[in-house]
Amino acid sequence: MDICKIPENASKCSGSTMECFMVLSTQAQKISIATLCCLFGTLCVFENSLVLYLIFSSPRTRKKPSYIFISSLALADILASIIFVCSFVNFHVFNGTGFSKEAFLLQLGGVNTSFSASLSSLLLTALDRYVSISRPSEYKLLMTRRRAWIALGALWATCAAVASLPLLGWNCCTLDSSCSELFPFVDDNYLSGWVCLTLLLLGCIVYAYAHVLWRARQHVAYMEQHQAQAGKQNTRMRMDVRLAKTLVMVLAVLVLCWSPVLVLMIYSVFSRLSDRLRKVFAFCSTLCLLNSMVNPIIYALRSKELNSSLRRVFSHFRRQLKAPEESPEAESTHRSSVVETVCEDAHVT
């Protein structure tokens, strides 16, 4: 199969070059991509919006740093799904090229910011669990709401700054350097740097969770040896262990969904990609949406507090459905019928 070669020098920044990145050649491939994106994107927005509502509707959960970080993860996933689906489907399915280089890099920066913030939020959540288990007596002093919000502000600002670098000039058109074979206008060196940063974040998360699991096993052993002394401290330990296991599940899903994309990005830096591999990359990119969709399901299944909030929401919804049966109109109709019955009885008497 022929490879659409990227032109050299100035022509590599033209609109015709962007068509070389539209690797979906058949209608079946386009329909498949559109279906996956719309399905995963819609479920992702709904589920993460529900998570945000459950967290901030409860005074207890919205004050905890752990859930503040999880809410940041949910917000990042919502933004990533919206921006990714709109730009990805428009580019690969509808072959939209009616926008400038700056507009494309702005869209790419939005996707980059959102996915980077999602990964970084998971890192903060891992560090939160690390502090909670390694230094439980000092946790409330070290991990305050104020520090949590400051950390999130720094996180989002850093992600936005890194993602905006191609738009600010670090692109192959401005520098007249080697372009990526996966993204139009993106410099190979920038892509290498972004991949290295992502791998560094993943490494830090894995290290934090390795320590969390090690301490969690110690807590489990301690609880088994001191069952007679079970109390508030053991309850706190169980909560930490449960949340640690939940977040490890999130991490496992993250690695499985992102590994194919990162591997292909690394391979593209050192070797030329065929059209087949670029099509594989396009389909693997939808796994990032799958990751964002699965995260809220894990929270709902594993978090007792969110489960409790979800049950309250369902209970309130059921009461709202039953409310029309007990509406003022129904009550007035019932009262009028009672009055008529009473009057008829009095008349008969």
N, C-alpha and C positions, 0 to 999 in steps of 0.2 A: 504493500500500500504506500502510495506516495505521501511524503511529508510536506506540509505547507511550510516552506522555509521563510524565516524571518529576514526581511531585507536589511541591508546594512545602512549605517549612517542616518541621514535625515529621514529617509523613507520609512525607517522602522517605527516612526512616530505618526505615521499617516493612518487614515481611517481604514484603508485597504488592509493594513497589517492586522488590525483587530479581527478581521474576518478569519485570519489564520488560527485564532484561538477559539473559534466556534467549531468545535470538534464533533458535535452531534450531527451526523450526516443523514440519518433516516428519520422518518416521522415517528416510528415506533420508539426510538431512543428519546426523542423530544417529549413524547407523551409520557413515557416512563419517568423521566426527570421531573416533568411538571407535576405528575401525580404524587411522586414521593415528596417533592418540596411543599406542595399545597397541603398534603396530609400531615406530614411532620410539623410544618410551620403552624398550621391551625391548632393542632393538639398542643404544641409547645406554648403558644401564646395563651391558650385557655388554661392549661395546667399551671403554668408559672404565675398567671394572674390570680388564680385561685390560691396558690401558695402565698403570694403577697397579701391577699385579703385575709387569709387565716392568720398570718403573722401579725399584721397591724390592727386587726380587729380584736385581738386579745391583749389586754394590758400586761399580762405576764410575759408573753413571748416577745413582744416588740421592745421590751426593755433589756433583753438578754443579748450580750454581744454575739453569741453563737448564732442566734436567729437574725441578728442584724447583718451578719456576713452572708447567711443563707438568702436573705432578701436581696442583697446585692447580686448574688449569683442568679437569682430568679429574674431580676431586672435586666441583667446583662444578657441572659438567654432570650428574653422577650425582644429586646432590641436587635440582637443578632439574628433571630429568626425572621423578623420583619424586613430588615435591611437585606439580609442574605437572599431570602426568597424573591423579593421584588427585583433586585439587581441580577441575580443568577438566572431566573426564569426569563427576564427581559433580554438578557445577553445570549443565552444558549438556546432558548426555545423560540423566541420571537426575533432573534438576530438583530437586536436593536443596536445601532451604531450612531444614532443621531445625537450624540453628545460629545463634548470636547474631552481632551485629555484630562483637564482639571476636574470635570464632572465625574469621569470614571474613577480617578484617584480619590475623589471625595467619597464616592460610594465604597470603594475598597477600604478606605480609612475607617469608615463607619463599621464595616464588618470586622476589620482588624481590631478596632477598639473594643467592640462588644465581646468578641471571642477571647481576646486577651484579658479583659476585665472578668469574664467568667472563670477563666483559669486562675487568675490572681485572687479572686474571691474564694476559690477553693483552697488556695494556699493559705489565706488568712484564717479560714475555717480550720485547716489542719494545725496551724500554729496555735489557734485558740484551744483546740483539744490537747495539744502538746503541753501548754501551760497549765491547763486544768488538771491534767493527770500527773505531770511531773512536779508541780508546785501547788497542790490543792489548797493549802492553808493561806497562800498569798494570792490566790486567783482573783478574788474580788478587788484586791488592791491594785493588781497589775492590769487586769482586763476590765476597764470601766467603759461605760457607754461613750463618754467623751473621747477616749482614746480609740475606741472602735470606729466612731464617725470620722475622726482625723485620719486614721489609717485608710478608710475607704476613700476619703477625699484625695489623699496622696496616690492611692492606687489608680483611681479613674483618671486623674490628671496625668500620671505617668503613661498609662496606656494610650490616652489620647495624643500625647506628645510623640510617642514612638510611632503611632499609626499615621500621624500627619507628616512625617519626614519625607515620604515620596512626593506629597503635594507641595511641600515647601522647597523642593529642589533635588532631593536625593532620588532621582529617577534616571533611567538610561537615556532619555531624550535630552535632558539638561546637561548631563555629564558626558554624553556621547560614549557610553560604556556598554558593556554586554547586557542584553536584556534577558529576563527570565523567559523560559518557554512555556510557563504555566499562567503568567499574568501579564497583560499588556502594560508597557511602560515601566515595569518594575525592574530595578537594577538587581543583578544577581548577587552582588555583595550585600544589599539590603535584605534580600530574601535569606541569605546565609545567616546574617546577624539575627533576623527574627526567629529563624529556626533554632539557633543556638540559645536565644533567650527563652524560648518555649521549653526546650529541653532542660535548661537550668531550673525553670519553675517546676517542671515535672520532677526533677531530681530532688529539689527541696521538699516537695510534697511527699514523695516516697520516703525520704529520710524521716520527716516528721511523723508519718503514719507508722513507720517501722518502730519508732520509739513508743508511739501511742499503743501499738499492739503488744509490745513487750511489757509495758507497764500494765496494760489491761489484763494480761495473763497473770501478772503478779497479784492484781486486785482479786481476780477470780480465785486464785489459790488461797489468798488471805481470807476471803469470805467463806470458803469451804472449811478452813481450819478454825474459824471463829463464828460458826453459825449461832452459837448460843448468845453471842454479843451483837447479833444483828440489830441495827437501829438506824438512826438518821445518817450516820457516816456510811454504812453499807448501802443504804438507799442511794446516796449520792454516787457511790462507786458504781452501782449497777447502771445508773443513768449515764455516767461517763463511758462505761464499757459499751452500752447499747448505742450511744451516739457515735462512738468511735467505729463500731462495726458498720453502722449506716454509712458513714463517710468513706470508709474503705470500699464499700460497694460502689459508691459514687466514683471513687478514684479508678476502680477496675473498669467501669463502664467508660470513663473518660479516656483511659489508655487504649482500650480496645477500639474506640471510635476514632481517635485521633492518630493512632499509629500508622495506618495506611497512608493518610494524607502527608504526615511528616516524612515518612520514608520516601515517598515519591518526590517531595520537595527537595530532600537531600540528594536524591539520585539525579534530579534535573540540574543541580548545580555542577555536578561532575561529569555528566554524560548527556548526550542528546536523546530526547524522548521521541518515541514513535507516536503516530496518531492513535494507535491502540492504547498505549499507556496514558495518553492525555485524556482519552475517553474514560479509562478506568479512574483517573483522578477526578473527573467531573462527577462520576457516580459515587466515588468515595467521599466527596465533599458533602454529600447529603447525610453521611454518618455523623457529621458535626451537629446537624439538626436532630438526629436521633438521640444523640447524647443529651442535648438540651431538653428533649421530650421525656427522657427516662428519669432524669434527676428528680422532678416533682413526684413521680410515682414512688420512688424509693423513700422520699420524705414521708409521704402519706402512709406507706406501709410500715415504716420503722419508727416514726416519731409519735410517741403517745400523746404529746401536747397538741400536735397538729391533728392527730386523729380525733382527739376530744373536741377541738374547735370545728372540725369538719362535721362531726355528729351534731353539734349544736346548730350549725348552718342548715343541715338537712332537716333537723327537727323544726327549726323556724320556718323553713320552706314548706314543710308539710302542714304546719299550722296556718300558713298563708293560703294554702290551697283549700283548707277546710273553712276558712273565714267566710267566703261567699255564702255558705250554707247557713251561717249565723249572722248574716248581714242585717242592718237596721230595717231594710225593706221586708225581709222575711219575717223579722220580729213584729213589724207593724201589721203585716198581713195576718200573722197568727193572732195578734191581739184583737184585730177587728173581727175575726171569725169567732173569737171567744165572746166578744161583746154581743155579736148578733145572736149567738147561742143563748146567752143569758137573757137577752131581751125576749127571745122567743119563748123561753121557759117561763118568764114573768108573765107574758101575755097569756099563755096557756093556763097558768095558775089563776 
